[in-house]
Amino acid sequence: MTVLPDPARLRAHLDRLNQGLLERETAVRLALLAALAGEHVLLIGPPGTAKSELARRLHRAFDGARYFERLLTRFSTPEELFGPLSLQALEADRYERLVDGYLPTAGIAFLDEVFKANSAILNALLTLLNERQFDNGAQRLAVPLVSVIGASNEPPADESLQAFHDRFLLRVPVAPVSDAGFAALLQLDAAPADEAAPPPPITTDERAAVRAAAARVTLGDEALAALAALRTQAAALSLPVSDRRWRQLLGLMRCAAATEGRDTLDAIDLWLAPYAVAHDADSVPRLQQWVDDALLRLPPPADAQDGPLPWLGHAVTAFEKQLELEQRMPAEGEDDAAGKLALARSLGGQDGGEGMHRIVSATLEARLARRWSPVHVAARVAQVDELQAQVQAAQAELQAAHDGLAARLAGRLWLPPGLAARWLGRHGAHLQALAGYAARLAATRAGFAAQPQDAGLPATPPEPVDLTPAPALA
């Protein structure tokens, strides 16, 4: 009985596919996963973004998979893809093609500018991609096709191409290298080559074992609810998704779970969904954002106006301002406190220079400062403690959510590391902000506790600090 490919071996294939391809971790993972599931991928992006290079590398991951590549134009002929007509067959009144070395015998194929082909080619491709069969004269041949990688600058605008567009389960945006990776791009030639032996290629039997294991993965209530919510969101965004595409997406999710050693799908598996549901490159980020917010329930970005952070930030600032106000208030009955302090500073400067000036000023400032009853100070400290408790509770809740998500992400072979880091980073940004609030509150508490006290003053508790945020300006 053939066993599944080991996750470490699949990871080695991913590393080899990704070597030297900057910012392509998502496209690499989706291409290999789609091939394992027997699905096709459309890479959407400008020329020169390593789309064909990824396809050339992909075919080496599969044992015995022949490679075929063509750039399609409106002048392309069926002979360029499916092979020339057999002259011997024509002499015998048969219309057959010599397909050896052409698309019908390929395991991995790369078709550049796929939507520029004419109808004669597209009609044959529809059957070949979906049913893995090719009509060669009077006979219909089964083809060894594993996966087709298509490439285009944009999705098709012609309505007649929608059926062909639907044959590609995943639509993956591929952009030029970002500014952050530009220096690394220029230095790629200086990078040492990987001399390690390539991992053993994935055999036909292993691919069959993956499909068999994927069929045993259960949907799970969480994943079912997530897919139902996604369907509602797709309808709200006017994104048509066929019944076949939903089934294919589910099969891809099951394939990912099976190769990761899981037997049940969950909401995290829907990180794949934007690439299957989106119609074009622009729709992918919108669906990714919805998955983050609605399905995974990540906290909002740290600079967002909703959520607990803006309120806590306002509350911390309100206590800091209250402390500053109370520290600046002069002692009761000292109407000319400012004049006395100015005179003392002047005298200190005349008598003893700068050092004496500081000593005299500090002494008089302390003597002229407002004194507070112990009840007042204790009340202020208690108010800060109450807010500190809220910050600590928010920290504990967020830390638990962060740790829980990190545990669920551990061992996910196909999830792009950048995506996992972005998810965990949402929690991390909030935790960092809360740590800053906690430090500011600790300093504020110490400031209230150090206020000058007079036990003879009336034991009147102060009014609570107003923590209501100011209304936003129109």
C-alpha positions as CSV (number, residue, x, y, z in Angstrom):
1,M,0.0,0.0,0.0
2,T,1.4,3.4,-1.0
3,V,1.8,5.9,1.8
4,L,1.4,9.6,1.6
5,P,4.4,11.8,0.9
6,D,6.1,12.8,4.1
7,P,5.5,16.4,5.1
8,A,9.2,17.0,5.4
9,R,9.7,15.8,1.8
10,L,6.9,18.0,0.6
11,R,8.5,20.9,2.5
12,A,11.8,20.1,0.8
13,H,10.0,20.4,-2.6
14,L,8.6,23.7,-1.6
15,D,12.0,25.0,-0.6
16,R,13.5,23.9,-3.9
17,L,10.6,25.5,-5.9
18,N,11.0,28.7,-3.9
19,Q,14.8,29.0,-4.1
20,G,15.7,32.3,-5.7
21,L,12.1,33.3,-6.3
22,L,11.5,36.4,-4.2
23,E,8.1,37.0,-2.6
24,R,6.6,33.9,-4.4
25,E,6.0,31.8,-1.3
26,T,2.2,31.9,-1.9
27,A,2.3,31.1,-5.6
28,V,4.8,28.2,-5.0
29,R,2.6,26.6,-2.3
30,L,-0.6,27.0,-4.3
31,A,1.0,25.6,-7.5
32,L,2.3,22.4,-5.8
33,L,-0.9,21.9,-3.7
34,A,-3.1,22.3,-6.8
35,A,-1.0,19.8,-8.7
36,L,-1.3,17.3,-5.9
37,A,-5.1,17.8,-6.0
38,G,-5.2,17.6,-9.8
39,E,-6.3,21.2,-10.2
40,H,-5.1,24.1,-12.5
41,V,-3.7,27.5,-11.6
42,L,-3.9,30.8,-13.3
43,L,-1.1,33.3,-12.5
44,I,-2.2,36.8,-13.0
45,G,0.5,39.4,-13.4
46,P,2.8,41.3,-15.8
47,P,5.6,39.6,-17.8
48,G,9.0,39.0,-16.1
49,T,7.6,37.9,-12.7
50,A,8.9,34.3,-12.8
51,K,5.6,32.7,-13.8
52,S,7.1,30.4,-16.4
53,E,10.1,29.6,-14.2
54,L,7.8,28.3,-11.5
55,A,6.1,26.0,-14.0
56,R,9.4,24.7,-15.2
57,R,10.5,23.8,-11.7
58,L,7.1,22.3,-10.8
59,H,7.3,19.5,-13.3
60,R,10.5,18.2,-11.7
61,A,8.6,17.6,-8.5
62,F,6.6,14.8,-10.1
63,D,8.0,11.5,-11.3
64,G,7.7,11.0,-15.0
65,A,5.8,14.2,-15.6
66,R,6.8,15.6,-19.1
67,Y,6.8,19.4,-19.5
68,F,5.2,21.4,-22.2
69,E,5.2,25.2,-22.7
70,R,3.7,27.6,-25.3
71,L,3.0,31.3,-25.7
72,L,-0.5,31.6,-27.2
73,T,-1.6,34.3,-29.6
74,R,-4.7,34.8,-31.7
75,F,-2.6,33.3,-34.6
76,S,-1.7,30.1,-32.7
77,T,-2.8,26.9,-34.5
78,P,-3.9,23.6,-33.0
79,E,-0.8,22.0,-34.4
80,E,1.4,24.1,-32.0
81,L,-0.4,22.6,-28.9
82,F,-1.7,19.2,-30.0
83,G,0.8,18.1,-32.6
84,P,0.8,18.0,-36.4
85,L,-1.5,15.8,-38.5
86,S,-0.2,12.3,-39.2
87,L,0.4,11.9,-42.9
88,Q,0.2,8.2,-42.7
89,A,-3.2,8.4,-41.0
90,L,-4.4,10.8,-43.7
91,E,-3.4,8.3,-46.4
92,A,-5.7,5.8,-44.6
93,D,-8.5,8.4,-44.4
94,R,-8.0,9.0,-40.6
95,Y,-7.7,12.4,-39.1
96,E,-5.1,11.9,-36.3
97,R,-2.4,13.9,-34.8
98,L,1.2,13.0,-33.7
99,V,0.8,14.0,-30.1
100,D,4.1,12.8,-28.7
101,G,6.0,15.7,-27.2
102,Y,2.9,18.0,-27.2
103,L,0.3,19.0,-24.7
104,P,-1.7,15.6,-24.8
105,T,1.4,13.8,-23.5
106,A,2.5,16.4,-20.9
107,G,2.2,16.1,-17.1
108,I,2.9,19.8,-16.3
109,A,2.1,22.4,-18.9
110,F,2.6,26.2,-18.9
111,L,0.4,28.2,-21.2
112,D,1.3,31.9,-21.4
113,E,-1.4,34.4,-22.4
114,V,-4.0,31.7,-22.3
115,F,-6.9,33.9,-23.1
116,K,-5.5,35.0,-26.5
117,A,-6.0,31.6,-28.1
118,N,-8.7,31.2,-30.7
119,S,-11.8,29.2,-30.3
120,A,-10.4,26.1,-32.1
121,I,-7.8,25.7,-29.5
122,L,-10.0,26.7,-26.5
123,N,-12.7,24.1,-27.3
124,A,-10.1,21.3,-27.3
125,L,-8.5,22.7,-24.1
126,L,-11.8,22.7,-22.2
127,T,-12.1,18.9,-22.5
128,L,-8.4,18.3,-21.9
129,L,-8.2,20.4,-18.7
130,N,-11.5,19.3,-17.1
131,E,-11.8,15.6,-18.1
132,R,-8.1,14.8,-18.8
133,Q,-9.1,13.5,-22.3
134,F,-8.2,14.5,-25.8
135,D,-10.1,13.7,-29.0
136,N,-7.6,12.5,-31.5
137,G,-9.5,11.6,-34.6
138,A,-12.1,9.0,-33.9
139,Q,-10.6,8.0,-30.5
140,R,-10.7,9.8,-27.2
141,L,-7.4,9.4,-25.4
142,A,-6.8,9.7,-21.6
143,V,-4.0,12.2,-21.0
144,P,-1.4,12.1,-18.2
145,L,-1.9,15.7,-17.3
146,V,-1.2,16.6,-13.7
147,S,-1.8,20.4,-13.8
148,V,-1.8,23.3,-16.2
149,I,-0.2,26.6,-15.1
150,G,-1.8,29.4,-17.1
151,A,-0.6,33.0,-17.2
152,S,-2.3,36.2,-18.1
153,N,-2.0,39.9,-17.5
154,E,-5.7,40.1,-16.6
155,P,-8.8,38.0,-16.5
156,P,-10.8,37.6,-19.8
157,A,-13.2,40.4,-20.7
158,D,-14.9,38.3,-23.4
159,E,-18.0,36.5,-22.1
160,S,-17.2,33.5,-24.4
161,L,-14.0,32.9,-22.4
162,Q,-15.7,32.5,-19.0
163,A,-16.0,28.7,-19.3
164,F,-12.3,28.4,-20.0
165,H,-11.5,30.8,-17.2
166,D,-13.5,28.7,-14.8
167,R,-11.3,25.6,-15.5
168,F,-8.5,27.3,-13.4
169,L,-9.5,26.7,-9.8
170,L,-6.9,29.1,-8.4
171,R,-6.4,32.7,-9.6
172,V,-3.1,33.9,-8.0
173,P,-1.9,37.5,-8.3
174,V,1.8,37.7,-9.1
175,A,3.3,41.2,-8.7
176,P,6.8,42.5,-9.3
177,V,9.2,42.3,-6.4
178,S,8.4,45.0,-3.8
179,D,10.7,47.9,-2.9
180,A,11.7,46.0,0.3
181,G,13.0,43.0,-1.8
182,F,14.6,45.1,-4.6
183,A,18.1,44.9,-3.2
184,A,17.8,41.1,-2.7
185,L,16.6,40.9,-6.3
186,L,19.7,42.6,-7.6
187,Q,21.9,40.3,-5.5
188,L,20.4,37.0,-6.5
189,D,23.4,36.1,-8.7
190,A,25.7,36.4,-5.7
191,A,23.6,33.9,-3.7
192,P,25.2,30.4,-3.4
193,A,23.5,27.6,-5.4
194,D,21.7,24.9,-3.5
195,E,24.0,21.8,-3.9
196,A,21.8,19.5,-1.8
197,A,20.3,16.5,-3.6
198,P,16.7,17.1,-4.7
199,P,14.0,15.2,-2.8
200,P,12.6,12.2,-4.5
201,P,9.9,13.2,-6.9
202,I,6.2,12.5,-6.1
203,T,5.0,9.3,-7.8
204,T,1.7,8.6,-9.5
205,D,0.9,6.2,-6.7
206,E,1.6,8.8,-4.1
207,R,-0.7,11.3,-5.8
208,A,-3.4,8.6,-5.8
209,A,-2.8,8.1,-2.1
210,V,-3.1,11.8,-1.4
211,R,-6.5,11.8,-3.2
212,A,-7.7,8.8,-1.3
213,A,-6.6,10.3,2.1
214,A,-8.2,13.6,1.1
215,A,-11.6,11.9,0.5
216,R,-11.5,10.7,4.2
217,V,-11.0,14.2,5.6
218,T,-14.3,15.3,7.3
219,L,-15.8,18.7,6.7
220,G,-16.4,19.7,10.3
221,D,-19.0,22.1,11.6
222,E,-16.5,25.0,11.8
223,A,-15.4,24.7,8.2
224,L,-19.0,24.2,7.0
225,A,-20.2,27.4,8.8
226,A,-17.2,29.2,7.3
227,L,-17.9,28.1,3.8
228,A,-21.6,29.1,4.2
229,A,-20.5,32.5,5.4
230,L,-18.1,32.8,2.5
231,R,-20.8,32.0,0.0
232,T,-22.9,34.8,1.4
233,Q,-20.0,37.2,1.2
234,A,-19.3,36.2,-2.4
235,A,-22.9,36.9,-3.3
236,A,-22.7,40.3,-1.6
237,L,-19.6,41.1,-3.7
238,S,-21.3,39.9,-6.9
239,L,-18.7,37.1,-7.4
240,P,-20.4,34.2,-9.2
241,V,-19.1,30.8,-7.9
242,S,-20.3,27.7,-9.6
243,D,-21.3,24.5,-7.7
244,R,-18.4,22.7,-9.3
245,R,-16.0,25.4,-8.0
246,W,-17.3,25.0,-4.5
247,R,-16.7,21.2,-4.7
248,Q,-13.2,21.8,-6.1
249,L,-12.3,24.2,-3.4
250,L,-13.4,21.7,-0.8
251,G,-11.3,19.0,-2.4
252,L,-8.3,21.3,-2.3
253,M,-8.8,22.1,1.3
254,R,-9.1,18.3,2.1
255,C,-5.9,17.7,0.1
256,A,-4.1,20.3,2.2
257,A,-5.4,18.8,5.5
258,A,-4.5,15.2,4.5
259,T,-0.9,16.0,3.6
260,E,-0.6,17.9,6.9
261,G,-1.8,14.8,8.8
262,R,-5.2,16.3,9.8
263,D,-8.5,14.5,9.5
264,T,-10.9,17.5,9.9
265,L,-11.1,20.9,8.2
266,D,-11.4,24.1,10.2
267,A,-11.8,27.8,9.5
268,I,-8.1,28.3,8.9
269,D,-8.3,26.1,5.8
270,L,-10.3,28.9,4.2
271,W,-7.1,30.9,3.6
272,L,-7.2,29.1,0.3
273,A,-10.7,30.4,-0.5
274,P,-9.9,33.9,-1.8
275,Y,-7.8,32.4,-4.6
276,A,-10.7,30.2,-5.7
277,V,-13.6,32.5,-5.2
278,A,-12.1,35.7,-6.5
279,H,-12.7,36.4,-10.2
280,D,-9.6,38.6,-10.6
281,A,-6.5,39.9,-8.8
282,D,-8.3,42.8,-7.3
283,S,-10.9,40.7,-5.5
284,V,-8.3,38.5,-3.7
285,P,-7.2,41.1,-1.1
286,R,-10.8,42.0,-0.3
287,L,-11.7,38.4,0.4
288,Q,-8.5,37.9,2.4
289,Q,-9.5,40.8,4.6
290,W,-12.9,39.3,5.1
291,V,-11.4,35.9,6.0
292,D,-9.1,37.7,8.6
293,D,-11.9,39.7,10.2
294,A,-15.0,37.5,9.9
295,L,-13.8,34.0,9.9
296,L,-10.7,34.1,12.1
297,R,-12.0,37.0,14.2
298,L,-8.6,38.7,14.4
299,P,-8.4,41.9,16.4
300,P,-8.7,45.0,14.2
301,P,-5.5,46.7,13.1
302,A,-3.9,48.6,16.0
303,D,-4.6,51.9,14.4
304,A,-8.2,51.2,13.7
305,Q,-10.9,53.4,15.3
306,D,-12.9,50.4,16.6
307,G,-12.0,47.9,19.2
308,P,-10.7,48.4,22.8
309,L,-7.4,50.1,22.0
310,P,-8.7,53.6,21.2
311,W,-10.8,53.8,24.4
312,L,-8.0,52.5,26.6
313,G,-5.5,54.9,25.0
314,H,-7.9,57.8,25.8
315,A,-8.3,56.6,29.4
316,V,-4.6,56.3,30.0
317,T,-4.1,59.8,28.6
318,A,-6.9,61.2,30.7
319,F,-5.2,59.9,33.9
320,E,-1.9,61.4,32.8
321,K,-3.5,64.8,32.3
322,Q,-5.2,64.6,35.6
323,L,-1.9,63.9,37.4
324,E,-0.2,66.7,35.5
325,L,-3.0,69.1,36.5
326,E,-2.9,68.1,40.2
327,Q,0.9,68.4,40.3
328,R,0.8,71.9,38.8
329,M,-1.8,73.2,41.3
330,P,-0.4,75.6,43.9
331,A,-0.9,75.1,47.6
332,E,-4.2,76.5,48.9
333,G,-3.9,80.1,50.1
334,E,-0.8,80.7,48.1
335,D,-2.2,83.2,45.6
336,D,1.3,84.7,44.9
337,A,2.9,81.3,44.8
338,A,4.3,81.9,41.3
339,G,5.8,85.2,42.3
340,K,7.4,83.7,45.4
341,L,8.9,80.9,43.4
342,A,10.3,83.3,40.7
343,L,11.9,85.4,43.5
344,A,13.3,82.3,45.1
345,R,14.8,81.2,41.8
346,S,16.3,84.7,41.3
347,L,17.8,84.7,44.8
348,G,19.1,81.2,44.4
349,G,20.8,82.2,41.2
350,Q,22.5,85.3,42.8
351,D,23.7,83.5,45.9
352,G,24.9,80.2,44.8
353,G,25.0,79.9,41.0
354,E,23.2,77.2,39.0
355,G,23.5,74.4,41.5
356,M,22.1,76.5,44.3
357,H,19.4,77.7,41.9
358,R,18.2,74.2,41.4
359,I,18.3,73.3,45.1
360,V,16.3,76.3,46.1
361,S,13.8,76.0,43.3
362,A,13.1,72.3,44.0
363,T,12.7,73.0,47.7
364,L,10.3,75.9,47.2
365,E,8.4,74.0,44.5
366,A,7.8,71.2,46.9
367,R,6.8,73.5,49.7
368,L,4.4,75.5,47.4
369,A,2.9,72.4,45.8
370,R,-0.7,71.5,46.7
371,R,-1.1,68.9,49.4
372,W,-3.8,66.3,49.2
373,S,-5.7,64.3,51.8
374,P,-4.8,60.6,52.1
375,V,-8.3,59.7,51.0
376,H,-7.8,61.7,47.8
377,V,-4.5,60.0,47.0
378,A,-5.9,56.6,47.8
379,A,-8.9,57.2,45.6
380,R,-6.7,58.3,42.6
381,V,-4.5,55.2,43.0
382,A,-7.5,52.9,43.2
383,Q,-8.9,54.5,40.0
384,V,-5.7,53.8,38.2
385,D,-5.6,50.3,39.6
386,E,-9.1,49.7,38.2
387,L,-7.9,50.7,34.7
388,Q,-4.8,48.7,35.1
389,A,-6.9,45.6,35.9
390,Q,-8.8,46.2,32.6
391,V,-5.5,46.5,30.7
392,Q,-4.2,43.3,32.3
393,A,-7.5,41.5,31.5
394,A,-7.2,42.6,27.8
395,Q,-3.6,41.5,27.7
396,A,-4.5,38.0,29.1
397,E,-7.3,37.6,26.6
398,L,-5.2,38.7,23.7
399,Q,-2.2,36.6,24.7
400,A,-4.5,33.5,25.0
401,A,-5.9,34.2,21.6
402,H,-2.4,34.7,20.1
403,D,-1.1,31.5,21.7
404,G,-4.2,29.5,20.6
405,L,-3.8,30.7,17.0
406,A,-0.1,30.0,17.0
407,A,-0.8,26.4,18.2
408,R,-3.4,25.9,15.5
409,L,-0.9,27.2,12.8
410,A,1.9,25.0,14.0
411,G,2.5,22.2,11.5
412,R,0.6,23.9,8.6
413,L,2.7,22.9,5.6
414,W,0.8,24.9,3.0
415,L,0.0,28.1,4.8
416,P,2.4,30.8,3.6
417,P,4.7,32.0,6.4
418,G,4.1,35.6,5.6
419,L,0.3,35.1,6.0
420,A,0.8,33.3,9.4
421,A,3.1,36.2,10.5
422,R,0.5,38.7,9.4
423,W,-2.3,37.0,11.4
424,L,-0.1,36.6,14.5
425,G,1.1,40.2,14.0
426,R,-2.4,41.6,14.5
427,H,-2.4,40.1,18.0
428,G,1.2,41.2,18.5
429,A,0.5,44.8,17.6
430,H,-2.3,45.0,20.2
431,L,-0.2,43.3,22.8
432,Q,2.6,45.8,22.2
433,A,0.2,48.7,22.6
434,L,-1.3,47.2,25.8
435,A,2.2,46.8,27.2
436,G,2.8,50.5,26.5
437,Y,-0.4,51.4,28.3
438,A,0.5,49.3,31.3
439,A,3.9,51.0,31.6
440,R,2.3,54.5,31.3
441,L,-0.3,53.5,34.0
442,A,2.4,52.3,36.3
443,A,4.2,55.6,36.0
444,T,0.9,57.5,36.6
445,R,0.1,55.4,39.6
446,A,3.5,56.1,41.1
447,G,3.0,59.8,40.5
448,F,-0.4,59.8,42.3
449,A,1.1,57.8,45.2
450,A,3.9,60.3,45.5
451,Q,1.6,63.3,45.8
452,P,2.2,65.5,49.0
453,Q,-0.3,64.5,51.7
454,D,-1.8,66.2,54.7
455,A,-3.8,64.1,57.1
456,G,-5.5,67.2,58.4
457,L,-7.3,67.9,55.2
458,P,-10.9,66.9,54.8
459,A,-11.3,63.3,53.8
460,T,-13.2,64.0,50.7
461,P,-12.8,61.5,47.8
462,P,-12.2,63.2,44.4
463,E,-14.6,63.0,41.4
464,P,-13.7,60.2,39.1
465,V,-11.6,61.1,36.1
466,D,-13.8,61.6,33.0
467,L,-12.9,58.8,30.6
468,T,-15.5,59.7,27.9
469,P,-13.7,60.2,24.6
470,A,-14.1,63.6,23.0
471,P,-16.5,63.6,20.0
472,A,-14.7,63.4,16.7
473,L,-14.6,66.6,14.6
474,A,-16.8,66.7,11.6
